[in-house]
């Protein structure tokens, strides 16, 4: 699965659907990396950040963590291992 910033769509529901489709460690790593970049772009647009300004790393990290904690708490229990696996990959990164 190749995950890019464009994969996230426009709503949290799109992000949730993508997250639910992840299966391998590589998928989760790609998702987390691309999601961080996606959220950073959204925050830059919200704050009107330009190319010469500092990157909003702290704001991005807080929003990504908050959203991922929500996703991890809502992940389907189709497989009893999937929620645990997703958490382990996130904390490893």
Secondary structure, DSSP 8 states (H G I E B T S, - for coil): ----GGGG-SSHHHHHHHHHT--SHHHHHHHHHHHHHHHHHHHHHHHT--TTS---HHHHHHHHHHHHHHHHHH---SSTTHHHHHHHHHHH-
